[in-house]
């Protein structure tokens, strides 16, 4: 699973409604790890169709699906299977349309006694998932941290030096 994300040409994260925030967050974390990732809103049919049209076997698709379910997620999963693209679903139930045949499924229970559809488990899962990827990267993760620090140092030192010219 994680090797698939690291080996992918691009990771495409499909989500709907409020879950799109978590898709964006997951992409932010993956892009920091130098994994090319894009977040796609399931309700934006034009963008969805364009993204699916260029989908390759070497890509990796992550489906985020929580109540109220957005049924087109099932069609996305079906199309990915047709293209041979690996799929990971992050959802709350095996009854979710994202938990289709041949899909790796991670369950993040969202039912809570006082909150309908609480996404605390989803946020925690994204943090654990990306942390596991960072660990799997080994020395490459340390290189990324050094690169980030180098850019930060450069930007901090360079502020205002060009403004006066």
N, C-alpha and C positions, 0 to 999 in steps of 0.2 A: 504494500500500500504506500508507505512513505517513499520507498525507492521509486515508485511510479511517479510521484510528485516531483522528486528530484531529477528524474530522467526525462520528464515531459518537456516538449518544446514550449508548450503554454498550458497553464492551468486556467480553466474557465469555470467560474463559480456562478451558478444560476440560483436566483432567489426571487422572492415576491414580497410585496408589502413591507412590513416592519422588519422582516428577516433580511432585507437588502442591506441594512446597516451592518449586520454580521458578515455578510458576503464582502462588503467593502473592507471591514476590519480584517478578515481573513486574507484578502488580497494585499492589504497594507503589510501584514506580517510576512507573507510569502515574498513579496517584492523586496522587502528588507533583506531576506535571505538569498536574494538574487535569483528567485524563481519567478519567471514572467507569469503574472496572474492578472486576470481581468474579471470584473464583476458584471454580470448581465441580469437586467431586470426581466423577469419572465413575462410581465405585462407589455413590454415594448416589442411587439411582434416584428417590426422591421429590423431592429438590431438583432433580435434573436435569430431571424432567418439568415441574415448576413453572416453571423457568427457560426451558425450550424453549417452553412454552405461551405465554409473554409475549414471545417473540422477534420482533423487527421487522426490516424491511429496513434501517432506519437504525442498527441495532446492528452490531457487528463481532465475529466469533468467532475466537478463537485456540485451536488444538488442539495440546497438547503430548503427544507419543506416542513412547515409547521402550520397548525390550524390557524385560521381557516385555510385549508389546502387550496392550492391553485392547480387545477387538474392538468394544464398543459405540461407540467413537470413530467408526467408519465410519457407524453409524446417526445419530450427531449430525451428521456432515458431510452426510449425505443429507437430513436434516430441514432443516438450514440452507439447502441448495440449494433445497429445496421452498419455503421462506419467502422466498428471494431475499436472504438475509443473506450478506455477503461473509465468506470464510474464509481464514485463514492457518494453515498447519501448520508447526510446528517439530518436526522428527523426525530420525531418524538414517538413513533409507533411503527410497527411492522405493517400496519394497515395504511400507512401513508402512500400516496401515489408515487413517491420517490423510491420507496422500498420495493422496486420491481425486480424481476428475474435478472440474475447475473450482476447484481449491484452489491458492492460492499456497503454495509449499513452500520452506522454508529447511532445509537439511540441516546438522545438527550431528553430526558423526561421534562416536560414543561408544565405539567399539571402541578399546581400547588394549592394548598388549602385556602389561602387568602388572595392569591393572584391567579387570574386566568392567563395561561400561556406565558409564564415567567421564563425569560431567556437566560437566567443565571447559569444554568448547566451548559447552554450553548457557548456563552462567552468563556467559561472555564474550559470547555472542550477545545475551543480554538487555541487557547493559550497552551494547553497540554500538547495538542497536535503539533503546533509549530515549534514548541520546545523540543519535542522528540525529533523533529526534522533537523533542528539545529545540532542536537547531540549526534545524530547520524552523520552530519556533515563533517564532524571531527575538526581537523586543522583548518579546513576551509572556512568554518564559522569564525575562528580566531582571525583569519585574514580579513573577513568582512568587517569585523569590529575595528581592526586597525585602519582599514580603508575609510570607514565612517568617521573615525577620530581624526584622520588626516584631513578630510574634507572640512570637518567642523573647525579644526585648528586653522586651516587656511582661510575659511570664511570669517572667523573671528578676528584674525590678524589683519585681514585685508579690508575690513570695514572702514570706510572713510578715506582710504588712501587714494582712490580714484575720483572721489567726489570733487577734490580741489583742482583737478587737472582740466 
